[in-house]
Amino acid sequence: MIRVFRALLALSMLAALAACGGSKPVSKFRSYSGPPVTQVFVDKSDRKLYLLSGTTLLRGYEVDLGNQPVGHKQFEGDGKTPEGLYFIARQNPNSQYHLSLGVSYPDVTDVSRAMAFGQSAGGDIMIHGRGAYGNSVNKRDWTAGCIAVTDDEIEEIFAMVRPGTPILITP
């Protein structure tokens, strides 16, 4: 009987200690209950990304671009960030860059243009966080053609933007 009592007391103390043992890890998944994001706008020359609901600006962010940021992406490996009207194609909660939103690049025109030069248009253009790699890079415009924000910012963007949202990327 005493053994059972001691075991129960030890378990109770262990449970109490575990409850006091620190806070829960912070989730990278946030919630958002504001107006819907109806368009993402990227101004490459100003290195800015804006989230809009209709004509109302919801948020703005500074961005890093591809390592050759001037001009429209022509083919895989050119280091350029595409320009034009695309859509958010998917959300990736397991990105190596913390979280990411896939951009619908390449479209039919992009593929045709690259093929005319005997090249692949490439793909996997994302809006993403910095992740471990990006945090170790100490320069601007370090991606292979993606649009990068901080990890905290991609958490916010990921919560606000849904697949199907148009994204306009301008020179």
C-alpha positions as CSV (number, residue, x, y, z in Angstrom):
1,M,0.0,0.0,0.0
2,I,2.8,2.4,0.9
3,R,4.6,1.5,-2.4
4,V,1.5,2.4,-4.4
5,F,1.1,5.7,-2.5
6,R,4.7,6.6,-3.1
7,A,4.4,5.7,-6.8
8,L,1.3,7.8,-7.2
9,L,3.0,10.7,-5.3
10,A,6.0,10.4,-7.5
11,L,3.9,10.4,-10.7
12,S,1.9,13.4,-9.4
13,M,5.1,15.4,-8.7
14,L,6.5,14.4,-12.1
15,A,3.3,15.6,-13.9
16,A,3.4,18.9,-11.9
17,L,7.0,19.4,-12.7
18,A,6.4,18.7,-16.4
19,A,3.6,21.3,-16.5
20,C,6.0,23.9,-15.1
21,G,8.8,22.9,-17.3
22,G,8.6,25.7,-19.8
23,S,6.4,27.1,-22.4
24,K,5.2,25.2,-25.5
25,P,7.3,25.6,-28.6
26,V,6.1,28.5,-30.7
27,S,4.3,27.3,-33.9
28,K,5.3,28.6,-37.3
29,F,1.6,28.4,-38.2
30,R,-0.3,31.6,-37.5
31,S,-4.0,32.4,-37.9
32,Y,-5.4,35.3,-39.7
33,S,-8.9,36.7,-39.5
34,G,-8.7,40.0,-41.4
35,P,-9.9,40.9,-44.9
36,P,-8.9,38.5,-47.6
37,V,-5.8,39.1,-49.6
38,T,-7.0,39.5,-53.2
39,Q,-3.6,40.3,-54.8
40,V,0.1,40.1,-54.1
41,F,2.2,42.8,-55.7
42,V,6.0,42.7,-56.0
43,D,7.9,45.8,-57.1
44,K,11.4,44.4,-58.0
45,S,13.1,47.8,-58.4
46,D,12.0,48.8,-54.9
47,R,12.5,45.3,-53.4
48,K,9.0,45.4,-51.9
49,L,6.1,42.9,-51.7
50,Y,2.6,44.2,-50.9
51,L,-0.5,42.3,-49.8
52,L,-3.7,44.0,-51.0
53,S,-7.4,43.4,-50.3
54,G,-9.1,45.1,-53.3
55,T,-7.4,48.5,-53.3
56,T,-6.5,48.5,-49.6
57,L,-2.9,47.9,-48.6
58,L,-2.8,45.3,-45.8
59,R,0.9,44.8,-45.4
60,G,4.2,45.6,-47.0
61,Y,7.6,43.8,-46.8
62,E,11.2,44.3,-48.0
63,V,12.3,41.4,-50.1
64,D,15.5,39.8,-51.5
65,L,15.3,38.5,-55.1
66,G,17.3,36.3,-57.4
67,N,21.0,36.8,-57.5
68,Q,20.7,38.5,-61.0
69,P,17.6,40.6,-60.2
70,V,17.3,42.8,-63.3
71,G,15.2,41.5,-66.1
72,H,12.6,38.8,-66.5
73,K,13.5,35.1,-65.9
74,Q,14.4,33.6,-69.2
75,F,15.6,30.1,-68.3
76,E,16.6,27.8,-65.4
77,G,19.8,28.9,-63.7
78,D,19.8,32.5,-64.8
79,G,19.3,33.8,-61.2
80,K,16.4,36.1,-62.3
81,T,13.1,36.6,-60.6
82,P,10.2,36.3,-63.1
83,E,8.1,39.4,-64.1
84,G,4.5,39.3,-65.0
85,L,1.1,38.0,-63.8
86,Y,1.1,34.6,-62.0
87,F,-0.9,33.0,-59.3
88,I,0.0,31.5,-55.9
89,A,-0.1,27.8,-56.8
90,R,0.5,26.0,-53.5
91,Q,1.5,26.3,-49.9
92,N,4.5,24.3,-48.6
93,P,4.6,23.9,-44.9
94,N,7.8,21.8,-45.0
95,S,10.0,24.2,-47.0
96,Q,13.7,24.2,-46.4
97,Y,13.2,28.0,-46.2
98,H,10.9,27.8,-43.2
99,L,7.6,28.1,-45.1
100,S,6.9,28.9,-48.8
101,L,4.2,29.8,-51.3
102,G,4.7,28.5,-54.8
103,V,4.3,30.9,-57.8
104,S,2.8,29.5,-61.0
105,Y,5.9,30.3,-63.0
106,P,6.5,29.1,-65.7
107,D,3.5,29.8,-67.8
108,V,3.1,28.8,-71.5
109,T,4.8,31.9,-72.8
110,D,7.8,31.4,-70.4
111,V,8.1,27.7,-71.5
112,S,7.9,28.7,-75.2
113,R,10.5,31.5,-74.8
114,A,13.0,29.2,-73.1
115,M,12.4,26.4,-75.6
116,A,13.2,28.8,-78.5
117,F,16.7,29.1,-77.0
118,G,17.0,25.4,-76.3
119,Q,16.7,25.9,-72.6
120,S,14.3,24.9,-69.8
121,A,12.3,27.6,-68.2
122,G,12.9,26.2,-64.8
123,G,10.4,26.3,-62.0
124,D,9.9,26.2,-58.2
125,I,9.7,29.9,-57.9
126,M,8.5,30.7,-54.4
127,I,7.9,33.4,-51.9
128,H,9.8,32.0,-48.9
129,G,11.5,32.7,-45.6
130,R,15.2,32.8,-45.1
131,G,15.6,29.4,-43.4
132,A,19.0,28.3,-42.2
133,Y,20.7,28.9,-45.5
134,G,19.3,32.4,-46.1
135,N,20.1,33.4,-42.5
136,S,23.8,32.5,-43.2
137,V,23.9,34.7,-46.3
138,N,25.0,38.2,-45.7
139,K,24.0,39.8,-49.0
140,R,21.0,41.1,-50.8
141,D,19.4,39.2,-53.7
142,W,20.8,35.7,-52.9
143,T,18.0,33.4,-54.1
144,A,18.0,31.4,-57.4
145,G,15.0,33.5,-58.6
146,C,12.6,33.4,-55.6
147,I,11.3,36.2,-53.5
148,A,12.6,36.0,-49.9
149,V,11.4,37.6,-46.7
150,T,12.3,36.9,-43.0
151,D,11.0,33.8,-41.4
152,D,8.6,35.8,-39.2
153,E,7.3,37.6,-42.3
154,I,6.7,34.4,-44.2
155,E,4.7,33.1,-41.3
156,E,2.4,36.1,-41.6
157,I,2.2,35.9,-45.4
158,F,1.6,32.1,-45.3
159,A,-1.4,32.7,-43.0
160,M,-2.9,35.5,-45.1
161,V,-2.4,34.3,-48.7
162,R,-4.3,31.4,-50.3
163,P,-3.6,29.4,-53.4
164,G,-5.3,31.0,-56.4
165,T,-4.4,34.6,-55.3
166,P,-2.9,36.6,-58.3
167,I,0.7,37.8,-57.9
168,L,1.9,40.6,-60.1
169,I,5.7,41.0,-60.3
170,T,6.9,44.2,-62.0
171,P,10.4,45.3,-63.0
